[in-house]
């Protein structure tokens, strides 16, 4: 099993890039180590060259005429042979120097390449982090403005006594003033609505000039096209309306050109469509106060939504940049250690060229090199320097009026649970994902080497569960049946971004005490009984979700041969232990706790016994505290009846249920909204508590960037609204 930086080097609420900063510092240390090694090799080369030069000088010494030059006996021959051997040793030292020199280029090249890559990625992450911080500040201001405007609109409407559809106030009939706008006639309210639509839908841009930067400018031809489509009229009429807007100072040219040079009259000549304009007046202020204030509230809500979209896009880009940095850092660390190993091994091999006396050095060095393993060193770094497992929390839009969030990813299990579902049921989205996975598995014992939408080998499925996938940055459209290679990363992404782990954090410390007091050698029945009792104290939705997901994993393990099941459980526990159980607050101590992994193994081994009893509920089902967006007198959710003592069937056994053709038939729109197909409106999320709903009237939820990694990021699947419920066909289009 291999620990991945992508799982263990995320940041915290105060510094979401803490792991990046730590790894960058560690990377700089590694580069300095390479420089030290290169400097050492250069000194070693200089020593070998100097030694070879001295030996060469010694070989060139001539015999003295009164010494070996005169001697023709055996002693002189032996001495001559010794000098010849010394010549061979001189050549060996020169070869040693050349062999050592060949390693310098690799050290220098690796350092230059990784230094440039790491610096570029680090600068990008710092820039994105700074941008996200500024956008969060802007988002907070937009939220406050949205809430303030909404309150003012509610108060003003209450004062006026006018509600939607009213045409009179008391005995006085409300009369809408008609105005001529070019070749078109509007009421004041309709004209203001047109202005709001233009401000909202026409793309804006910032125009820089020598006089400064003009914010939120629009192109004239875009405005004309918007008017023509909105009024469903011809080009000339749209041009006349646009000319009226410029003549009446609703739009002002950004260049230093007189407006009178662009328009001759409000209805006659046309303005320059290629000119850029900035807004000067946003509406006619003569309409009733309650309408004006409500329009301002709608404008503030639109600004809030834009801030949410921009901040979420920056967050997703930052998460991907961090993920890529963590992945590349792990690869660079492994390559660096491998390079050091190869270099030291090369130095060791160079000793073979030299004299036999250095063989002892080579033997000693070999012992050390045999103990150096790149993967193990990477695991040691991850084991000792890990910073956290909590991903960047998704940014979720929450309505001022307290309706249920339109989201799935990042929303707690309690908020996703429904009073209409059985008391021991998981959230609908999780249930459908697990159902798709159950149906897509190959039958037990089947030998398969290919991955298809209807089958996946056990080893390949295990790899999908345990291998980190890059986080998404763009939304996709998914239409059934979804391939298993996509639903597993989608499920892991969903579980990883839950605000709380599957097993509720309130049992984290009790479980730690349980495993401290009981070892693996204890009678397993005692430990299993204690686990069952402790797990049963969790909130029901956490208990049900844990049960269903554990049964899914247990079904995967059961597909392996008996001799391989223990290894499969160990790999799953190492990769997904933090998804199953993590504390409410991560500390340097909890990062090294082992009981989540032990709990994972026990649940997979004894899940039938542990989940044989329904959870104990002695009080009203625990719901999350009211949202900060709700007023204190908001209507509380109705209490849930006590849980039935008979546990529900496992989700993996629901293959023949009536919902069989409603697996995961969803569309993830470009704006981040998840919608189910016609006939499946209740298949994805809990009905709104406040009666709210999505704009299209169907069930929807915001699944931000629901496409996952290499398996999902490039999927573009087509939705057929008129498809029959029993039709299992689907279309996939690569983006």
BELSULQUI-V696998 format. One record per residue. RES is the residue in three letters. PHI is phi in whole degrees, 0 to 359 (999 if undefined). Layout:
res=RES phi=PHI
res=RES phi=PHI
//
This chain:
res=UNK phi=999
res=UNK phi=238
res=UNK phi=278
res=UNK phi=248
res=UNK phi=301
res=UNK phi=297
res=UNK phi=263
res=UNK phi=238
res=UNK phi=236
res=UNK phi=273
res=UNK phi=266
res=UNK phi=226
res=UNK phi=297
res=UNK phi=285
res=UNK phi=218
res=UNK phi=293
res=UNK phi=247
res=UNK phi=299
res=UNK phi=296
res=UNK phi=295
res=UNK phi=298
res=UNK phi=294
res=UNK phi=293
res=UNK phi=295
res=UNK phi=296
res=UNK phi=296
res=UNK phi=294
res=UNK phi=298
res=UNK phi=299
res=UNK phi=296
res=UNK phi=294
res=UNK phi=296
res=UNK phi=298
res=UNK phi=297
res=UNK phi=296
res=UNK phi=297
res=UNK phi=295
res=UNK phi=297
res=UNK phi=297
res=UNK phi=297
res=UNK phi=295
res=UNK phi=298
res=UNK phi=296
res=UNK phi=295
res=UNK phi=297
res=UNK phi=300
res=UNK phi=295
res=UNK phi=296
res=UNK phi=295
res=UNK phi=295
res=UNK phi=296
res=UNK phi=296
res=UNK phi=295
res=UNK phi=295
res=UNK phi=295
res=UNK phi=297
res=UNK phi=298
res=UNK phi=293
res=UNK phi=294
res=UNK phi=284
res=UNK phi=297
res=UNK phi=276
res=UNK phi=293
res=UNK phi=288
res=UNK phi=294
res=UNK phi=260
res=UNK phi=235
res=UNK phi=295
res=UNK phi=291
res=UNK phi=265
res=UNK phi=278
res=UNK phi=247
res=UNK phi=270
res=UNK phi=295
res=UNK phi=298
res=UNK phi=294
res=UNK phi=296
res=UNK phi=297
res=UNK phi=294
res=UNK phi=297
res=UNK phi=297
res=UNK phi=296
res=UNK phi=292
res=UNK phi=295
res=UNK phi=296
res=UNK phi=295
res=UNK phi=296
res=UNK phi=296
res=UNK phi=293
res=UNK phi=299
res=UNK phi=297
res=UNK phi=298
res=UNK phi=291
res=UNK phi=294
res=UNK phi=295
res=UNK phi=298
res=UNK phi=297
res=UNK phi=295
res=UNK phi=296
res=UNK phi=291
res=UNK phi=298
res=UNK phi=295
res=UNK phi=271
res=UNK phi=292
res=UNK phi=298
res=UNK phi=296
res=UNK phi=296
res=UNK phi=294
res=UNK phi=295
res=UNK phi=296
res=UNK phi=297
res=UNK phi=295
res=UNK phi=294
res=UNK phi=289
res=UNK phi=296
res=UNK phi=293
res=UNK phi=296
res=UNK phi=296
res=UNK phi=295
res=UNK phi=297
res=UNK phi=294
res=UNK phi=295
res=UNK phi=297
res=UNK phi=296
res=UNK phi=295
res=UNK phi=298
res=UNK phi=294
res=UNK phi=295
res=UNK phi=296
res=UNK phi=294
res=UNK phi=297
res=UNK phi=296
res=UNK phi=298
res=UNK phi=294
res=UNK phi=291
res=UNK phi=295
res=UNK phi=297
res=UNK phi=296
res=UNK phi=297
res=UNK phi=298
res=UNK phi=295
res=UNK phi=294
res=UNK phi=298
res=UNK phi=298
res=UNK phi=295
res=UNK phi=298
res=UNK phi=294
res=UNK phi=296
res=UNK phi=294
res=UNK phi=295
res=UNK phi=297
res=UNK phi=298
res=UNK phi=295
res=UNK phi=297
res=UNK phi=295
res=UNK phi=294
res=UNK phi=292
res=UNK phi=294
res=UNK phi=295
res=UNK phi=285
res=UNK phi=73
res=UNK phi=258
res=UNK phi=240
res=UNK phi=302
res=UNK phi=98
res=UNK phi=289
res=UNK phi=237
res=UNK phi=211
res=UNK phi=241
res=UNK phi=66
res=UNK phi=265
res=UNK phi=259
res=UNK phi=283
res=UNK phi=279
res=UNK phi=250
res=UNK phi=274
res=UNK phi=284
res=UNK phi=264
res=UNK phi=230
res=UNK phi=269
res=UNK phi=241
res=UNK phi=62
res=UNK phi=264
res=UNK phi=232
res=UNK phi=245
res=UNK phi=234
res=UNK phi=277
res=UNK phi=300
res=UNK phi=295
res=UNK phi=295
res=UNK phi=294
res=UNK phi=295
res=UNK phi=297
res=UNK phi=300
res=UNK phi=299
res=UNK phi=297
res=UNK phi=295
res=UNK phi=297
res=UNK phi=296
res=UNK phi=274
res=UNK phi=262
res=UNK phi=282
res=UNK phi=300
res=UNK phi=251
res=UNK phi=209
res=UNK phi=264
res=UNK phi=253
res=UNK phi=261
res=UNK phi=212
res=UNK phi=291
res=UNK phi=268
res=UNK phi=128
res=UNK phi=249
res=UNK phi=265
res=UNK phi=271
res=UNK phi=52
res=UNK phi=270
res=UNK phi=236
res=UNK phi=271
res=UNK phi=302
res=UNK phi=292
res=UNK phi=292
res=UNK phi=295
res=UNK phi=298
res=UNK phi=296
res=UNK phi=296
res=UNK phi=297
res=UNK phi=298
res=UNK phi=288
res=UNK phi=292
res=UNK phi=273
res=UNK phi=54
res=UNK phi=231
res=UNK phi=271
res=UNK phi=295
res=UNK phi=296
res=UNK phi=296
res=UNK phi=297
res=UNK phi=296
res=UNK phi=293
res=UNK phi=294
res=UNK phi=296
res=UNK phi=298
res=UNK phi=297
res=UNK phi=297
res=UNK phi=286
res=UNK phi=291
res=UNK phi=268
res=UNK phi=65
res=UNK phi=285
res=UNK phi=239
res=UNK phi=238
res=UNK phi=299
res=UNK phi=280
res=UNK phi=277
res=UNK phi=281
res=UNK phi=236
res=UNK phi=295
res=UNK phi=297
res=UNK phi=294
res=UNK phi=281
res=UNK phi=261
res=UNK phi=226
res=UNK phi=259
res=UNK phi=201
res=UNK phi=290
res=UNK phi=238
res=UNK phi=272
res=UNK phi=287
res=UNK phi=253
res=UNK phi=282
res=UNK phi=286
res=UNK phi=288
res=UNK phi=270
res=UNK phi=277
res=UNK phi=265
res=UNK phi=228
res=UNK phi=244
res=UNK phi=285
res=UNK phi=248
res=UNK phi=235
res=UNK phi=262
res=UNK phi=191
res=UNK phi=274
res=UNK phi=273
res=UNK phi=270
res=UNK phi=287
res=UNK phi=305
res=UNK phi=300
res=UNK phi=294
res=UNK phi=289
res=UNK phi=298
res=UNK phi=292
res=UNK phi=296
res=UNK phi=294
res=UNK phi=295
res=UNK phi=295
res=UNK phi=296
res=UNK phi=295
res=UNK phi=293
res=UNK phi=295
res=UNK phi=298
res=UNK phi=296
res=UNK phi=297
res=UNK phi=297
res=UNK phi=298
res=UNK phi=296
res=UNK phi=298
res=UNK phi=298
res=UNK phi=295
res=UNK phi=294
res=UNK phi=294
res=UNK phi=297
res=UNK phi=295
res=UNK phi=297
res=UNK phi=295
res=UNK phi=295
res=UNK phi=294
res=UNK phi=298
res=UNK phi=294
res=UNK phi=297
res=UNK phi=296
res=UNK phi=300
res=UNK phi=296
res=UNK phi=295
res=UNK phi=297
res=UNK phi=298
res=UNK phi=294
res=UNK phi=296
res=UNK phi=295
res=UNK phi=295
res=UNK phi=296
res=UNK phi=296
res=UNK phi=295
res=UNK phi=295
res=UNK phi=296
res=UNK phi=293
res=UNK phi=298
res=UNK phi=295
res=UNK phi=298
res=UNK phi=296
res=UNK phi=295
res=UNK phi=294
res=UNK phi=295
res=UNK phi=294
res=UNK phi=294
res=UNK phi=298
res=UNK phi=294
res=UNK phi=292
res=UNK phi=297
res=UNK phi=295
res=UNK phi=294
res=UNK phi=287
res=UNK phi=279
res=UNK phi=285
res=UNK phi=293
res=UNK phi=294
res=UNK phi=272
res=UNK phi=294
res=UNK phi=297
res=UNK phi=298
res=UNK phi=297
res=UNK phi=296
res=UNK phi=297
res=UNK phi=295
res=UNK phi=299
res=UNK phi=301
res=UNK phi=292
res=UNK phi=293
res=UNK phi=294
res=UNK phi=275
res=UNK phi=266
res=UNK phi=228
res=UNK phi=298
res=UNK phi=297
res=UNK phi=294
res=UNK phi=296
res=UNK phi=297
res=UNK phi=295
res=UNK phi=297
res=UNK phi=298
res=UNK phi=294
res=UNK phi=288
res=UNK phi=263
res=UNK phi=244
res=UNK phi=304
res=UNK phi=246
res=UNK phi=161
res=UNK phi=243
res=UNK phi=279
res=UNK phi=285
res=UNK phi=296
res=UNK phi=294
res=UNK phi=298
res=UNK phi=267
res=UNK phi=244
res=UNK phi=283
res=UNK phi=235
res=UNK phi=292
res=UNK phi=299
res=UNK phi=270
res=UNK phi=78
res=UNK phi=287
res=UNK phi=298
res=UNK phi=304
res=UNK phi=276
res=UNK phi=230
res=UNK phi=239
res=UNK phi=291
res=UNK phi=90
res=UNK phi=263
res=UNK phi=295
res=UNK phi=298
res=UNK phi=298
res=UNK phi=289
res=UNK phi=275
res=UNK phi=287
res=UNK phi=233
res=UNK phi=291
res=UNK phi=281
res=UNK phi=273
res=UNK phi=303
res=UNK phi=296
res=UNK phi=249
res=UNK phi=256
res=UNK phi=282
res=UNK phi=305
res=UNK phi=301
res=UNK phi=298
res=UNK phi=295
res=UNK phi=300
res=UNK phi=292
res=UNK phi=300
res=UNK phi=292
res=UNK phi=294
res=UNK phi=301
res=UNK phi=296
res=UNK phi=298
res=UNK phi=285
res=UNK phi=274
res=UNK phi=286
res=UNK phi=289
res=UNK phi=301
res=UNK phi=303
res=UNK phi=86
res=UNK phi=286
res=UNK phi=262
res=UNK phi=219
res=UNK phi=245
res=UNK phi=237
res=UNK phi=261
res=UNK phi=235
res=UNK phi=298
res=UNK phi=244
res=UNK phi=196
res=UNK phi=210
res=UNK phi=300
res=UNK phi=299
res=UNK phi=296
res=UNK phi=292
res=UNK phi=295
res=UNK phi=299
res=UNK phi=296
res=UNK phi=295
res=UNK phi=288
res=UNK phi=260
res=UNK phi=263
res=UNK phi=297
res=UNK phi=246
res=UNK phi=294
res=UNK phi=293
res=UNK phi=280
res=UNK phi=233
res=UNK phi=220
res=UNK phi=276
res=UNK phi=227
res=UNK phi=249
res=UNK phi=244
res=UNK phi=230
res=UNK phi=301
res=UNK phi=279
res=UNK phi=284
res=UNK phi=296
res=UNK phi=300
res=UNK phi=298
res=UNK phi=260
res=UNK phi=288
res=UNK phi=292
res=UNK phi=300
res=UNK phi=297
res=UNK phi=294
res=UNK phi=297
res=UNK phi=298
res=UNK phi=297
res=UNK phi=290
res=UNK phi=292
res=UNK phi=261
res=UNK phi=294
res=UNK phi=302
res=UNK phi=232
res=UNK phi=290
res=UNK phi=303
res=UNK phi=283
res=UNK phi=301
res=UNK phi=302
res=UNK phi=292
res=UNK phi=262
res=UNK phi=297
res=UNK phi=293
res=UNK phi=302
res=UNK phi=294
res=UNK phi=296
res=UNK phi=296
res=UNK phi=298
res=UNK phi=284
res=UNK phi=288
res=UNK phi=271
res=UNK phi=231
res=UNK phi=266
res=UNK phi=293
res=UNK phi=277
res=UNK phi=296
res=UNK phi=301
res=UNK phi=295
res=UNK phi=297
res=UNK phi=293
res=UNK phi=293
res=UNK phi=296
res=UNK phi=297
res=UNK phi=295
res=UNK phi=297
res=UNK phi=300
res=UNK phi=294
res=UNK phi=289
res=UNK phi=297
res=UNK phi=292
res=UNK phi=273
res=UNK phi=289
res=UNK phi=305
res=UNK phi=300
res=UNK phi=294
res=UNK phi=291
res=UNK phi=299
res=UNK phi=294
res=UNK phi=296
res=UNK phi=298
res=UNK phi=300
res=UNK phi=293
res=UNK phi=292
res=UNK phi=297
res=UNK phi=295
res=UNK phi=298
res=UNK phi=294
res=UNK phi=296
res=UNK phi=296
res=UNK phi=295
res=UNK phi=298
res=UNK phi=295
res=UNK phi=284
res=UNK phi=276
res=UNK phi=294
res=UNK phi=301
res=UNK phi=288
res=UNK phi=259
res=UNK phi=292
res=UNK phi=297
res=UNK phi=293
res=UNK phi=296
res=UNK phi=297
res=UNK phi=297
res=UNK phi=293
res=UNK phi=297
res=UNK phi=296
res=UNK phi=294
res=UNK phi=278
res=UNK phi=240
res=UNK phi=301
res=UNK phi=289
res=UNK phi=286
res=UNK phi=290
res=UNK phi=211
res=UNK phi=213
res=UNK phi=285
res=UNK phi=295
res=UNK phi=232
res=UNK phi=277
res=UNK phi=233
res=UNK phi=295
res=UNK phi=280
res=UNK phi=293
res=UNK phi=298
res=UNK phi=252
res=UNK phi=292
res=UNK phi=257
res=UNK phi=290
res=UNK phi=300
res=UNK phi=290
res=UNK phi=294
res=UNK phi=298
res=UNK phi=302
res=UNK phi=295
res=UNK phi=295
res=UNK phi=296
res=UNK phi=289
res=UNK phi=278
res=UNK phi=237
res=UNK phi=296
res=UNK phi=296
res=UNK phi=288
res=UNK phi=291
res=UNK phi=258
res=UNK phi=286
res=UNK phi=251
res=UNK phi=291
res=UNK phi=296
res=UNK phi=276
res=UNK phi=237
res=UNK phi=255
res=UNK phi=214
res=UNK phi=303
res=UNK phi=309
res=UNK phi=287
res=UNK phi=249
res=UNK phi=294
res=UNK phi=300
res=UNK phi=303
res=UNK phi=295
res=UNK phi=294
res=UNK phi=273
res=UNK phi=271
res=UNK phi=282
res=UNK phi=294
res=UNK phi=259
res=UNK phi=297
res=UNK phi=288
res=UNK phi=281
res=UNK phi=293
res=UNK phi=296
res=UNK phi=294
res=UNK phi=260
res=UNK phi=295
res=UNK phi=297
res=UNK phi=287
res=UNK phi=294
res=UNK phi=289
res=UNK phi=267
res=UNK phi=293
res=UNK phi=286
res=UNK phi=292
res=UNK phi=295
res=UNK phi=295
res=UNK phi=286
res=UNK phi=265
res=UNK phi=268
res=UNK phi=294
res=UNK phi=261
res=UNK phi=291
res=UNK phi=296
res=UNK phi=274
res=UNK phi=300
res=UNK phi=262
res=UNK phi=243
res=UNK phi=296
res=UNK phi=216
res=UNK phi=277
res=UNK phi=228
res=UNK phi=234
res=UNK phi=257
res=UNK phi=285
res=UNK phi=301
res=UNK phi=275
res=UNK phi=92
res=UNK phi=268
res=UNK phi=261
res=UNK phi=234
res=UNK phi=270
res=UNK phi=289
res=UNK phi=305
res=UNK phi=94
res=UNK phi=230
res=UNK phi=294
res=UNK phi=257
res=UNK phi=269
res=UNK phi=239
res=UNK phi=208
res=UNK phi=286
res=UNK phi=300
res=UNK phi=296
res=UNK phi=291
res=UNK phi=266
res=UNK phi=85
res=UNK phi=285
res=UNK phi=195
res=UNK phi=283
res=UNK phi=296
res=UNK phi=271
res=UNK phi=79
res=UNK phi=258
res=UNK phi=288
res=UNK phi=210
res=UNK phi=204
res=UNK phi=271
res=UNK phi=254
res=UNK phi=298
res=UNK phi=50
res=UNK phi=290
res=UNK phi=293
res=UNK phi=244
res=UNK phi=49
res=UNK phi=292
res=UNK phi=278
res=UNK phi=240
res=UNK phi=298
res=UNK phi=252
res=UNK phi=280
res=UNK phi=222
res=UNK phi=255
res=UNK phi=264
res=UNK phi=257
res=UNK phi=250
res=UNK phi=294
res=UNK phi=264
res=UNK phi=287
res=UNK phi=292
res=UNK phi=296
res=UNK phi=267
res=UNK phi=279
res=UNK phi=264
res=UNK phi=284
res=UNK phi=209
res=UNK phi=234
res=UNK phi=239
res=UNK phi=229
res=UNK phi=285
res=UNK phi=290
//
